[in-house]
Amino acid sequence: MSVTSEATTTWQGSLFEGSGEVALESSNQGPLAVNWKARSEGSDAVTTPEELIAAAHSSCYSMALSNALAENGTPPQSLEATASVTFVPGTGITGSHLNVNAVVPGLSAEDFTRIAGEAKEGCPVSQALSGIDITLEATLA
């Protein structure tokens, strides 16, 4: 069975002076404001396509890592993953850096590093982002 997720953006005006809103249709979340200024300069009040990609990447990676750890017989007590997606105006999206901190009883740091790397490669969003550099920093608490 396949699942299709949808989001809709409405936009008014030109790229540089205009603005829009993105609604996450599948989960009925939003709308979230979007504009070029936030995308090219950063903002703590307006989202960007890169922030939405970061949300997708961190949540997908968390699921992939949780599953990989469980399959290893060492399910995580907790994990926190952050994805930092970089955008360079005129160039585009240049990378995603995953930073994960986890509590996994009974697992060595060496095994955690190996499993975290395998989960990065197996994560469907990582695979969708294969055209950019994806880095990983994994810490076992």
Rosetta constraint file for C-alpha pairs under 8 A:
AtomPair CA 5 CA 25 HARMONIC 7.64 0.50
AtomPair CA 5 CA 26 HARMONIC 5.53 0.50
AtomPair CA 6 CA 24 HARMONIC 6.41 0.50
AtomPair CA 6 CA 25 HARMONIC 5.32 0.50
AtomPair CA 6 CA 26 HARMONIC 5.38 0.50
AtomPair CA 7 CA 22 HARMONIC 6.69 0.50
AtomPair CA 7 CA 23 HARMONIC 5.50 0.50
AtomPair CA 7 CA 24 HARMONIC 4.37 0.50
AtomPair CA 7 CA 25 HARMONIC 4.94 0.50
AtomPair CA 7 CA 26 HARMONIC 6.98 0.50
AtomPair CA 8 CA 22 HARMONIC 5.51 0.50
AtomPair CA 8 CA 23 HARMONIC 5.30 0.50
AtomPair CA 8 CA 24 HARMONIC 6.65 0.50
AtomPair CA 8 CA 25 HARMONIC 6.69 0.50
AtomPair CA 9 CA 20 HARMONIC 6.66 0.50
AtomPair CA 9 CA 21 HARMONIC 5.46 0.50
AtomPair CA 9 CA 22 HARMONIC 4.15 0.50
AtomPair CA 9 CA 23 HARMONIC 6.34 0.50
AtomPair CA 10 CA 20 HARMONIC 5.32 0.50
AtomPair CA 10 CA 21 HARMONIC 5.50 0.50
AtomPair CA 10 CA 22 HARMONIC 6.58 0.50
AtomPair CA 11 CA 18 HARMONIC 7.10 0.50
AtomPair CA 11 CA 19 HARMONIC 5.69 0.50
AtomPair CA 11 CA 20 HARMONIC 4.08 0.50
AtomPair CA 11 CA 21 HARMONIC 6.70 0.50
AtomPair CA 12 CA 18 HARMONIC 5.43 0.50
AtomPair CA 12 CA 19 HARMONIC 5.73 0.50
AtomPair CA 12 CA 20 HARMONIC 6.14 0.50
AtomPair CA 13 CA 17 HARMONIC 6.38 0.50
AtomPair CA 13 CA 18 HARMONIC 4.05 0.50
AtomPair CA 13 CA 19 HARMONIC 6.71 0.50
AtomPair CA 14 CA 18 HARMONIC 4.81 0.50
AtomPair CA 14 CA 19 HARMONIC 7.98 0.50
AtomPair CA 15 CA 19 HARMONIC 7.51 0.50
AtomPair CA 15 CA 35 HARMONIC 7.76 0.50
AtomPair CA 15 CA 36 HARMONIC 6.33 0.50
AtomPair CA 16 CA 35 HARMONIC 7.89 0.50
AtomPair CA 16 CA 36 HARMONIC 5.75 0.50
AtomPair CA 16 CA 37 HARMONIC 7.24 0.50
AtomPair CA 17 CA 36 HARMONIC 7.77 0.50
AtomPair CA 18 CA 35 HARMONIC 6.76 0.50
AtomPair CA 18 CA 36 HARMONIC 7.69 0.50
AtomPair CA 19 CA 33 HARMONIC 7.51 0.50
AtomPair CA 19 CA 34 HARMONIC 5.97 0.50
AtomPair CA 19 CA 35 HARMONIC 4.58 0.50
AtomPair CA 19 CA 36 HARMONIC 7.28 0.50
AtomPair CA 20 CA 33 HARMONIC 5.86 0.50
AtomPair CA 20 CA 34 HARMONIC 5.16 0.50
AtomPair CA 20 CA 35 HARMONIC 6.21 0.50
AtomPair CA 21 CA 31 HARMONIC 5.69 0.50
AtomPair CA 21 CA 32 HARMONIC 5.24 0.50
AtomPair CA 21 CA 33 HARMONIC 4.41 0.50
AtomPair CA 21 CA 34 HARMONIC 5.52 0.50
AtomPair CA 22 CA 30 HARMONIC 6.89 0.50
AtomPair CA 22 CA 31 HARMONIC 5.27 0.50
AtomPair CA 22 CA 32 HARMONIC 5.17 0.50
AtomPair CA 22 CA 33 HARMONIC 6.47 0.50
AtomPair CA 22 CA 34 HARMONIC 6.97 0.50
AtomPair CA 23 CA 28 HARMONIC 7.23 0.50
AtomPair CA 23 CA 29 HARMONIC 6.17 0.50
AtomPair CA 23 CA 30 HARMONIC 4.82 0.50
AtomPair CA 23 CA 31 HARMONIC 4.27 0.50
AtomPair CA 23 CA 32 HARMONIC 6.30 0.50
AtomPair CA 24 CA 28 HARMONIC 5.61 0.50
AtomPair CA 24 CA 29 HARMONIC 5.03 0.50
AtomPair CA 24 CA 30 HARMONIC 6.04 0.50
AtomPair CA 24 CA 31 HARMONIC 7.13 0.50
AtomPair CA 25 CA 29 HARMONIC 6.78 0.50
AtomPair CA 32 CA 46 HARMONIC 7.18 0.50
AtomPair CA 32 CA 47 HARMONIC 6.56 0.50
AtomPair CA 33 CA 46 HARMONIC 5.34 0.50
AtomPair CA 33 CA 47 HARMONIC 6.12 0.50
AtomPair CA 34 CA 38 HARMONIC 7.16 0.50
AtomPair CA 34 CA 39 HARMONIC 7.86 0.50
AtomPair CA 34 CA 46 HARMONIC 5.69 0.50
AtomPair CA 34 CA 47 HARMONIC 5.43 0.50
AtomPair CA 34 CA 48 HARMONIC 5.77 0.50
AtomPair CA 35 CA 39 HARMONIC 6.45 0.50
AtomPair CA 35 CA 46 HARMONIC 7.38 0.50
AtomPair CA 35 CA 47 HARMONIC 7.96 0.50
AtomPair CA 35 CA 48 HARMONIC 7.29 0.50
AtomPair CA 36 CA 40 HARMONIC 5.94 0.50
AtomPair CA 37 CA 41 HARMONIC 5.59 0.50
AtomPair CA 37 CA 42 HARMONIC 7.10 0.50
AtomPair CA 38 CA 42 HARMONIC 4.51 0.50
AtomPair CA 38 CA 43 HARMONIC 4.94 0.50
AtomPair CA 38 CA 46 HARMONIC 6.14 0.50
AtomPair CA 38 CA 47 HARMONIC 7.06 0.50
AtomPair CA 38 CA 48 HARMONIC 6.66 0.50
AtomPair CA 39 CA 43 HARMONIC 7.72 0.50
AtomPair CA 39 CA 47 HARMONIC 7.76 0.50
AtomPair CA 39 CA 48 HARMONIC 5.39 0.50
AtomPair CA 39 CA 49 HARMONIC 7.59 0.50
AtomPair CA 39 CA 50 HARMONIC 7.81 0.50
AtomPair CA 39 CA 87 HARMONIC 7.79 0.50
AtomPair CA 40 CA 87 HARMONIC 7.60 0.50
AtomPair CA 40 CA 88 HARMONIC 7.39 0.50
AtomPair CA 40 CA 89 HARMONIC 6.08 0.50
AtomPair CA 43 CA 47 HARMONIC 7.37 0.50
AtomPair CA 47 CA 51 HARMONIC 6.23 0.50
AtomPair CA 47 CA 52 HARMONIC 7.45 0.50
AtomPair CA 48 CA 52 HARMONIC 6.47 0.50
AtomPair CA 49 CA 53 HARMONIC 6.21 0.50
AtomPair CA 50 CA 54 HARMONIC 6.03 0.50
AtomPair CA 50 CA 85 HARMONIC 5.78 0.50
AtomPair CA 50 CA 86 HARMONIC 7.17 0.50
AtomPair CA 50 CA 87 HARMONIC 6.97 0.50
AtomPair CA 50 CA 93 HARMONIC 7.61 0.50
AtomPair CA 51 CA 55 HARMONIC 6.19 0.50
AtomPair CA 51 CA 85 HARMONIC 6.98 0.50
AtomPair CA 52 CA 56 HARMONIC 6.29 0.50
AtomPair CA 53 CA 57 HARMONIC 6.03 0.50
AtomPair CA 53 CA 85 HARMONIC 7.24 0.50
AtomPair CA 54 CA 58 HARMONIC 5.98 0.50
AtomPair CA 54 CA 82 HARMONIC 7.69 0.50
AtomPair CA 54 CA 83 HARMONIC 4.98 0.50
AtomPair CA 54 CA 84 HARMONIC 6.00 0.50
AtomPair CA 54 CA 85 HARMONIC 5.68 0.50
AtomPair CA 54 CA 96 HARMONIC 7.50 0.50
AtomPair CA 55 CA 59 HARMONIC 6.10 0.50
AtomPair CA 55 CA 83 HARMONIC 7.08 0.50
AtomPair CA 56 CA 60 HARMONIC 5.98 0.50
AtomPair CA 56 CA 125 HARMONIC 7.00 0.50
AtomPair CA 57 CA 61 HARMONIC 5.90 0.50
AtomPair CA 57 CA 83 HARMONIC 6.22 0.50
AtomPair CA 57 CA 125 HARMONIC 5.60 0.50
AtomPair CA 57 CA 126 HARMONIC 6.83 0.50
AtomPair CA 58 CA 62 HARMONIC 6.05 0.50
AtomPair CA 58 CA 81 HARMONIC 5.55 0.50
AtomPair CA 58 CA 82 HARMONIC 5.41 0.50
AtomPair CA 58 CA 83 HARMONIC 5.06 0.50
AtomPair CA 58 CA 98 HARMONIC 7.12 0.50
AtomPair CA 59 CA 63 HARMONIC 6.37 0.50
AtomPair CA 59 CA 81 HARMONIC 7.54 0.50
AtomPair CA 60 CA 64 HARMONIC 6.20 0.50
AtomPair CA 60 CA 123 HARMONIC 6.28 0.50
AtomPair CA 60 CA 124 HARMONIC 7.07 0.50
AtomPair CA 60 CA 125 HARMONIC 6.35 0.50
AtomPair CA 61 CA 65 HARMONIC 5.97 0.50
AtomPair CA 61 CA 81 HARMONIC 7.44 0.50
AtomPair CA 61 CA 119 HARMONIC 6.85 0.50
AtomPair CA 61 CA 120 HARMONIC 6.39 0.50
AtomPair CA 61 CA 123 HARMONIC 5.58 0.50
AtomPair CA 61 CA 125 HARMONIC 7.61 0.50
AtomPair CA 61 CA 126 HARMONIC 7.80 0.50
AtomPair CA 62 CA 66 HARMONIC 5.96 0.50
AtomPair CA 62 CA 79 HARMONIC 7.32 0.50
AtomPair CA 62 CA 80 HARMONIC 7.36 0.50
AtomPair CA 62 CA 81 HARMONIC 6.17 0.50
AtomPair CA 63 CA 67 HARMONIC 6.12 0.50
AtomPair CA 64 CA 68 HARMONIC 6.13 0.50
AtomPair CA 64 CA 119 HARMONIC 5.43 0.50
AtomPair CA 64 CA 120 HARMONIC 7.61 0.50
AtomPair CA 64 CA 122 HARMONIC 7.08 0.50
AtomPair CA 64 CA 123 HARMONIC 5.59 0.50
AtomPair CA 65 CA 69 HARMONIC 6.04 0.50
AtomPair CA 65 CA 115 HARMONIC 7.36 0.50
AtomPair CA 65 CA 116 HARMONIC 6.13 0.50
AtomPair CA 65 CA 119 HARMONIC 5.10 0.50
AtomPair CA 65 CA 120 HARMONIC 7.65 0.50
AtomPair CA 66 CA 70 HARMONIC 6.20 0.50
AtomPair CA 66 CA 75 HARMONIC 6.60 0.50
AtomPair CA 66 CA 76 HARMONIC 6.34 0.50
AtomPair CA 66 CA 79 HARMONIC 7.98 0.50
AtomPair CA 67 CA 71 HARMONIC 6.09 0.50
AtomPair CA 67 CA 75 HARMONIC 7.68 0.50
AtomPair CA 68 CA 72 HARMONIC 6.22 0.50
AtomPair CA 68 CA 115 HARMONIC 6.70 0.50
AtomPair CA 68 CA 119 HARMONIC 6.51 0.50
AtomPair CA 69 CA 73 HARMONIC 6.55 0.50
AtomPair CA 69 CA 74 HARMONIC 5.26 0.50
AtomPair CA 69 CA 75 HARMONIC 4.98 0.50
AtomPair CA 69 CA 76 HARMONIC 6.51 0.50
AtomPair CA 69 CA 115 HARMONIC 7.01 0.50
AtomPair CA 70 CA 74 HARMONIC 5.23 0.50
AtomPair CA 70 CA 75 HARMONIC 4.03 0.50
AtomPair CA 70 CA 76 HARMONIC 7.22 0.50
AtomPair CA 71 CA 75 HARMONIC 7.63 0.50
AtomPair CA 74 CA 104 HARMONIC 6.60 0.50
AtomPair CA 74 CA 105 HARMONIC 7.00 0.50
AtomPair CA 74 CA 106 HARMONIC 6.83 0.50
AtomPair CA 74 CA 107 HARMONIC 6.69 0.50
AtomPair CA 75 CA 104 HARMONIC 6.61 0.50
AtomPair CA 76 CA 102 HARMONIC 6.95 0.50
AtomPair CA 76 CA 103 HARMONIC 5.96 0.50
AtomPair CA 76 CA 104 HARMONIC 4.51 0.50
AtomPair CA 76 CA 105 HARMONIC 7.25 0.50
AtomPair CA 77 CA 102 HARMONIC 7.63 0.50
AtomPair CA 77 CA 103 HARMONIC 5.43 0.50
AtomPair CA 77 CA 104 HARMONIC 5.57 0.50
AtomPair CA 77 CA 105 HARMONIC 7.20 0.50
AtomPair CA 78 CA 102 HARMONIC 5.65 0.50
AtomPair CA 78 CA 103 HARMONIC 5.26 0.50
AtomPair CA 78 CA 104 HARMONIC 7.15 0.50
AtomPair CA 79 CA 100 HARMONIC 6.88 0.50
AtomPair CA 79 CA 101 HARMONIC 5.65 0.50
AtomPair CA 79 CA 102 HARMONIC 4.07 0.50
AtomPair CA 79 CA 103 HARMONIC 6.26 0.50
AtomPair CA 80 CA 100 HARMONIC 5.54 0.50
AtomPair CA 80 CA 101 HARMONIC 5.36 0.50
AtomPair CA 80 CA 102 HARMONIC 6.33 0.50
AtomPair CA 81 CA 98 HARMONIC 6.68 0.50
AtomPair CA 81 CA 99 HARMONIC 5.56 0.50
AtomPair CA 81 CA 100 HARMONIC 4.22 0.50
AtomPair CA 81 CA 101 HARMONIC 6.55 0.50
AtomPair CA 82 CA 97 HARMONIC 7.96 0.50
AtomPair CA 82 CA 98 HARMONIC 5.67 0.50
AtomPair CA 82 CA 99 HARMONIC 5.20 0.50
AtomPair CA 82 CA 100 HARMONIC 6.40 0.50
AtomPair CA 83 CA 96 HARMONIC 6.22 0.50
AtomPair CA 83 CA 97 HARMONIC 5.47 0.50
AtomPair CA 83 CA 98 HARMONIC 4.53 0.50
AtomPair CA 83 CA 99 HARMONIC 6.45 0.50
AtomPair CA 84 CA 96 HARMONIC 5.39 0.50
AtomPair CA 84 CA 97 HARMONIC 5.07 0.50
AtomPair CA 84 CA 98 HARMONIC 6.56 0.50
AtomPair CA 85 CA 93 HARMONIC 7.24 0.50
AtomPair CA 85 CA 94 HARMONIC 7.70 0.50
AtomPair CA 85 CA 95 HARMONIC 5.73 0.50
AtomPair CA 85 CA 96 HARMONIC 4.31 0.50
AtomPair CA 85 CA 97 HARMONIC 6.52 0.50
AtomPair CA 86 CA 93 HARMONIC 5.71 0.50
AtomPair CA 86 CA 94 HARMONIC 5.66 0.50
AtomPair CA 86 CA 95 HARMONIC 5.41 0.50
AtomPair CA 86 CA 96 HARMONIC 6.37 0.50
AtomPair CA 87 CA 91 HARMONIC 7.65 0.50
AtomPair CA 87 CA 92 HARMONIC 5.39 0.50
AtomPair CA 87 CA 93 HARMONIC 4.31 0.50
AtomPair CA 87 CA 94 HARMONIC 5.98 0.50
AtomPair CA 87 CA 95 HARMONIC 7.71 0.50
AtomPair CA 88 CA 92 HARMONIC 5.19 0.50
AtomPair CA 88 CA 93 HARMONIC 6.31 0.50
AtomPair CA 88 CA 94 HARMONIC 6.97 0.50
AtomPair CA 93 CA 132 HARMONIC 7.28 0.50
AtomPair CA 94 CA 132 HARMONIC 5.65 0.50
AtomPair CA 94 CA 133 HARMONIC 6.63 0.50
AtomPair CA 95 CA 132 HARMONIC 5.13 0.50
AtomPair CA 95 CA 133 HARMONIC 4.63 0.50
AtomPair CA 95 CA 134 HARMONIC 5.70 0.50
AtomPair CA 95 CA 135 HARMONIC 7.87 0.50
AtomPair CA 96 CA 132 HARMONIC 7.39 0.50
AtomPair CA 96 CA 133 HARMONIC 6.44 0.50
AtomPair CA 96 CA 134 HARMONIC 4.89 0.50
AtomPair CA 96 CA 135 HARMONIC 6.49 0.50
AtomPair CA 97 CA 134 HARMONIC 5.69 0.50
AtomPair CA 97 CA 135 HARMONIC 4.73 0.50
AtomPair CA 97 CA 136 HARMONIC 5.80 0.50
AtomPair CA 97 CA 137 HARMONIC 7.71 0.50
AtomPair CA 98 CA 134 HARMONIC 7.41 0.50
AtomPair CA 98 CA 135 HARMONIC 6.06 0.50
AtomPair CA 98 CA 136 HARMONIC 4.68 0.50
AtomPair CA 98 CA 137 HARMONIC 6.17 0.50
AtomPair CA 99 CA 136 HARMONIC 5.86 0.50
AtomPair CA 99 CA 137 HARMONIC 4.72 0.50
AtomPair CA 99 CA 138 HARMONIC 5.94 0.50
AtomPair CA 100 CA 136 HARMONIC 7.77 0.50
AtomPair CA 100 CA 137 HARMONIC 6.30 0.50
AtomPair CA 100 CA 138 HARMONIC 4.87 0.50
AtomPair CA 100 CA 139 HARMONIC 6.16 0.50
AtomPair CA 101 CA 138 HARMONIC 6.07 0.50
AtomPair CA 101 CA 139 HARMONIC 4.78 0.50
AtomPair CA 101 CA 140 HARMONIC 5.85 0.50
AtomPair CA 101 CA 141 HARMONIC 6.77 0.50
AtomPair CA 102 CA 139 HARMONIC 6.45 0.50
AtomPair CA 102 CA 140 HARMONIC 5.08 0.50
AtomPair CA 102 CA 141 HARMONIC 5.81 0.50
AtomPair CA 103 CA 140 HARMONIC 6.02 0.50
AtomPair CA 103 CA 141 HARMONIC 5.17 0.50
AtomPair CA 104 CA 140 HARMONIC 7.17 0.50
AtomPair CA 104 CA 141 HARMONIC 7.60 0.50
AtomPair CA 107 CA 111 HARMONIC 6.55 0.50
AtomPair CA 107 CA 112 HARMONIC 6.53 0.50
AtomPair CA 108 CA 112 HARMONIC 6.16 0.50
AtomPair CA 109 CA 113 HARMONIC 6.13 0.50
AtomPair CA 109 CA 139 HARMONIC 7.89 0.50
AtomPair CA 109 CA 140 HARMONIC 6.15 0.50
AtomPair CA 110 CA 114 HARMONIC 6.38 0.50
AtomPair CA 111 CA 115 HARMONIC 6.11 0.50
AtomPair CA 112 CA 116 HARMONIC 5.87 0.50
AtomPair CA 112 CA 138 HARMONIC 7.91 0.50
AtomPair CA 112 CA 140 HARMONIC 6.96 0.50
AtomPair CA 113 CA 117 HARMONIC 6.18 0.50
AtomPair CA 113 CA 138 HARMONIC 6.30 0.50
AtomPair CA 113 CA 139 HARMONIC 7.81 0.50
AtomPair CA 114 CA 118 HARMONIC 6.29 0.50
AtomPair CA 115 CA 119 HARMONIC 6.09 0.50
AtomPair CA 116 CA 120 HARMONIC 6.28 0.50
AtomPair CA 116 CA 138 HARMONIC 6.74 0.50
AtomPair CA 117 CA 121 HARMONIC 6.47 0.50
AtomPair CA 117 CA 136 HARMONIC 7.32 0.50
AtomPair CA 118 CA 122 HARMONIC 6.16 0.50
AtomPair CA 119 CA 123 HARMONIC 5.79 0.50
AtomPair CA 120 CA 126 HARMONIC 6.44 0.50
AtomPair CA 120 CA 136 HARMONIC 7.65 0.50
AtomPair CA 121 CA 126 HARMONIC 6.46 0.50
AtomPair CA 121 CA 127 HARMONIC 6.92 0.50
AtomPair CA 122 CA 126 HARMONIC 7.25 0.50
AtomPair CA 122 CA 127 HARMONIC 7.08 0.50
AtomPair CA 123 CA 127 HARMONIC 6.34 0.50
AtomPair CA 124 CA 128 HARMONIC 6.20 0.50
AtomPair CA 125 CA 129 HARMONIC 6.13 0.50
AtomPair CA 126 CA 130 HARMONIC 6.19 0.50
AtomPair CA 126 CA 134 HARMONIC 7.43 0.50
AtomPair CA 130 CA 134 HARMONIC 7.84 0.50
